[in-house]
Amino acid sequence: MPIYHKLGKIPHKRHTVFQSEKGDHYYEQLFGTIGFAGMSSLLYHTHRPTMVREIGKRYSVKPEVAVANNIQSYRLKGFQVQPEADFLNSRKIVLTNSDLNIALAAPQQSMTDYFYKNTDSDEMIFVHEGSGTLKTLLGNIEFSYGDYLIIPRGMIYQMHFNDENNRLFIVESAQPMYTPKRYRNHFGQLLEHSPFCERDIRRPENLETHDEKGDFLMKVRKADELIEMVYASHPFDVVGWDGYNYPYAFSIHDFEPITGRVHQPPPVHQTFESDGFVVCSFCPRLYDYHPQAIPAPYNHSNIDSDEVLYYVDGDFMSRNDIERGHISLHPAGIPHGPHPGAMERSIGKTETEELAVMVDTFKPLMVTKEAMNIADQSYYKSWLED
């Protein structure tokens, strides 16, 4: 989200001497993307951010694929993913391609004994259940039910939870994630027809500066491996920063749905985009108001994309037997639509309380072994008429 932001102390000019009151130098770091052409921030550290004391064990976290060339529709029962204490261990990748991983997680404990950095991907963490604080080297963000947390690649962070009851829907993106271009003018400002505005974006606050040396465990994801490193200074030692590249939060409850006289297509719900996929938010809204409108979505063919829908809350009128935390996967190449009876039930309805997150990918998704552990193998038959 390209909004200029700054926290803490920074010098008047870039790349100039910047010292503490004691006369010690602060160390400047450019934190940028796409070489020197993407969004970036300038950080000022108490200690050199390059001090690595040790590189330890490394192991693969590449998802194991069960079905590579998938043509079957699946329902995944997401809440069957069992809670685990550790944040990283709890993440179970269920769908994957070269552009993204889609994961579910039910972590029980805060990250207090290590820091995490994903150098492979931007991360979108949707908070289905739970609350807490996302702590980063650029400041903290409080989060709760319904929040999207957007964390740029390379960002050092910890998740601190208020209790052990947490459910997360996570997208790891190989390309940067942005707000849709059609919502922004050429200055980057969100336009009047956008379903949200800058007021809805929550940027980092409460910059915590730790002037500490010692042994600080960092877990780094790179090329589908998790590598343990020991830093010689506290990663959260930034005294100030400014720029455009930082984590932020946006609540799905602040998304303002676009409605019409007849059924609106999924792009009106779009919230984020990347080169390889889009993310949409389906929120409580008034139904179509044409006197003969059919509120249920029409049958449609996914010729160029796989459709993933994560069901959050409410009454999902287009599906039969769908519960909170379920995921539907409708692959490219076959049509899908409302289940038998759903279209008829929708006629005359005036509003919906459904809440869901959709991910449409432009490359086929592979189904992982983790997904098969929670998969409804007969879901693809759910459109058969009795």
N, C-alpha and C positions, 0 to 999 in steps of 0.2 A: 504494500500500500504506500504509494509515493507521497508521504507527508513529511516535511522537514520536522525534525524533533531534536532536542538536546537536553541533557541532564548533567548536573555537576559542574565542575570547573573546566574551562577550555581557554587556550590563549587567543589573543586577538586575531592572529594570522596563522594559517596552516604552515606546517613544516618550519616552525621557528622555535627558539629556545623557550622551554616552559619548565619552571622550577617551583618547588615547594617553598614554604616560608623558611624552612631550614637550609635552603639552597640546593637540595637534591633535585636531580633531573627527573622529570616524568618522561616515559618512553611512548612515543607515538606509534600507532598501528593503523594501517588502512585495512578495513574489513569490508571487502568488496566482492562483487559477483561479475561474471562474464568478462574476465580479464579486468581491464580498467574502464570498461564501457557500461557496466551495469550499475545498479544501485549500490551505494557504499556509505560507510560511516567512518569517521576518524575517532579512534579511541586513545586515551592517555592513561598509561599504566604506571603504577607505583614501582613495579619491577619489570624487567625485560620479559615479554610474553613468550620468549623463545627458550626458556630455561627448562629443558627436559633432562631429568636425572637418570631415568631408566626406561627401557622398553621391555615389557614383560611378555606374558603368554598371549597367544592369539588363536582364535578359533573361528570356524565358519558359521555364519548366521544366514547363509543363503537358503531360501525356502526350498523344501523338497516337493517337486511337482508330481501330482498323481495323474492329472489329465492335462496333456499339453494342447491337443487340438480339440477343444471342447465345443460341442454343439448342443449340449443338454442344458435345460433350465434347471437351476437348483434353488432350494431354500436351505439356508444355513441357520441353525438355531444358536444365535450368538451367545445367549446367556448360559449355554452349556459349556462354554470355555471356563475352566475352573480358575478361581482366584489363586494367585501366587504372591508371595511376599515381595519379591524383587520386581522393580519396574521393568527392566529390560527382559528378564526371564518371562514375565507375564505376557509379553507381546507375541501373538500368534498370527503369522502371515497366512491369510486364507486365499487370497487371489493375487496374481502377480503378472506383470509383463515387463518389457524393457523400459517403460515409462514410469511405472509406479508399483508399489506394494500396498495392499490393503490389509490391515491387521486389526485384531481385536485384543483387548487387554483388560484384565481385572486385577490391578496391583493393589496390595494391601498396605505396603509400607512406603514411607518417604525415602528419597535418595539422600541419605545423610552421610554415607561413608565413601561416596565417589561422585564424580561429575561425568556428564555425558556430552559427546559431540558427534553429530552425524555429518560426515563430510561427503556422503554420497547424495543426500537428499534434503530438500525442504520437507518439513513435517507439518501436517495439519492434524491436530489432535482435537477430536470432538468429544466433549465431556457429556456423557449420557447420565452417569450417576457419580456423585462425589463433588468435592470442592477442595480448595486449597490455594497454594501460591506457586506459580511458575517463577523460579528464581534464575536469573541469568546474569552474565557479566555486564549487561547493559541496564539492569534494573529488574524490578519485580512486577508481576501482574497477578492480581487475584482472579481466580476462576471459580465457576460453579456450573450447575446444570444448564446445558444448552449453549455453552461457550465453544466457539472455534478458537483454538490457539494456533497461530501461524508462526512457525519457528524456522528462520532461514538456515540453510546448510552452513555448517561450521560454527553455529552458535553454541557456546558452552552453557549448559543449563542443568538444573535439578528440579524435579517435581516434588513438592511438599504437600501431602494430603492431610486433611483435617481428621479423617478416620480411615478405617480399612475397607469401607464399602465404596468401591470405585469401578465404573465401567467406562471404557474408552473405545472410540472408533477412530482408527488412525490411518492416514494416507501419507505414504512416503513418496515424494515426487522427484524424479530425476532432473526435472527442469524447474526453474523458479515459478512460484505461484503468485498470481496477480488478481486484482479485481478486474472484471471484464472491461475490455477497451471501449465497448459501446456505451458504458456508463460514464466515461471520462471525456473531458475536452482535451485539447492539445496541450494545455498547461498541466494536466493531471488531475484537475478538480472534478469531483463527482458531480454529475449533471442533475437537473431537476427530475428527470424521469428515472433516475436510479432508485432501486428499492431500499437503499440505505445511504447514509451520508457520513461525512467525516466525524460528526458528533458521536456516531455509533462506534467508532474505532477507539479501543482502549490501548494506549501506548504504555511503555514501561514507566514505572514510578519507583520511588524509594531506592535510589542507587546505593547499594551497600559496598563500601570500599574496605577490603581486608588487606592490611599491610602486614602480611605474614610470610615467613619462609618456613620450609619444612618439606614433608613428603605428602603430596596430594594426588590421589589416584584419579586418573582420567581414563574413561572407556571411550575409545574412538571407533566409530564405524567407518570403514573404508573398503571399497571393492568387495562388499558382502562378507567382510571379516570384522570381528570385534577384537580390537587390539588394546591391551592394557598398558598405560604409560604412567610414569610418575613425574609430576611437575615439581619443581623446586620452590615455587611460590604459589600462593593462593590464586586460583584462576579468576576470582572476583576481586581484582585489585584495581579496577578502573576508577579514576577520580573524576572523569568527565568524558563526554563524547557528544558528537553531533552528526547528523546525516539522515539518510533515508533507509538504511538497511538495519532493521531491528525486528524483534518479535512483537506481535500485537494480538489482541483478542477482539473478537466480534461475536455477539450473542445472536443465536438463531431467532430469539424472541424479538430482536430489533429489526428483523427483515420484514419489510412491508410488501405483502403479496400484491401482484398485479392481476386484476380480474377483468372479465369482459362479458358480453351478452352470450357468447358461446364459448365452448371449452378452449382454454388457452394452451399452447404447446409448452413443453418442458423448458425451453430457453428463457421464458419469462421468470423462471425461478432461479436462474443462474446466479451464483454467489462468488465463485472463484474460477479461474481458468489457468491452464498451463498448455504447453505445446501438445501434450499427449492426452489431455482429458479436461472435463469441466466438472464442477461441483455445483449442485443445485440444492436449495432449501425449500421443502414443502411445508408450509406453515398454516395454522388456522386462518380460514378466509371465507368470504361469502362465495357461494357457487354462482355459476353463470345465470343471468337473469333474462335471457330470451324465454318467452312463454313455453316454448317447446324444447328447451335446452336439455341435453343429456349430460349431467355433470360428470359421469364416469368417463375416464379416458377412452378414446376410440382405439380399436385394434391398430397396431402399427408394426412395421417391419424394421428391425435394426439391421439395415444393410451395411452400414459403415461403422457401427460402434456396438460394444457390449454395454449393457445397462445394469448397474448395481444400485439397489435401493435398500438403505438401512432404516428400519422402522424404529422410531423413537418413542412416540406416544400417540394416544388418540385412537379414533376408529378409522381403520384403513378400508374404506368402502369398496375399493376396486379389487380387493383380494379376500379370499375365504381362508379362515383359520390362520391368520397372521397375528403374531404377538410382539410385544416389546423386545427389541434386540435381535429380531429375525433379519436376515439378509436375503433378498431375492437377486438371483443372477439370471439375466435374460441375454443370451449370447447373440452376436451378429449372425445373420443368415436365416433366422426363423422369426415369424411374427409372434407377438404376444399382445395381451390386452386384458380386460377385466375377466375375472372368473365367472362361470355360469351363474346367472342370477344377480350379479353385481350391477350390471347396467340397468336392469329393470328396477332394482332397489333404489338406485340413485335418482330416478326420475321424480321430480317434485321436491327434492331436498333443497334446502336453502343455504346451508353452510356446512363446513367440515371443521373438526378439531384435530385433524391429523397433523403429525409432526414427523418429518422424515428427511434424511440426507441422501441425495442421489449422486452417484459418480458415473459419468458416461465416458468410456475410454475409446480412443480411435484405433487401437490395436487390440487384437483378441487377448482375453485374460486366460491364464492357466490356473487350474484349480489345484491347490496344494493338498498334501496329506493331512495337514491340520484341518483344512476345510472338510475333508471327507469324514473326519471324526464327528462332525456336528451336522452333516448333510442329511437332508430328506431326499432319498434317492427316487421317490415316487412323485416328487413335486411336478415334474414335467407332464404328468398325466392329469393334472388338476383342472385342465380346461375341457376334459371329456364330459359330454352331456350324459345324464343318467338314462 
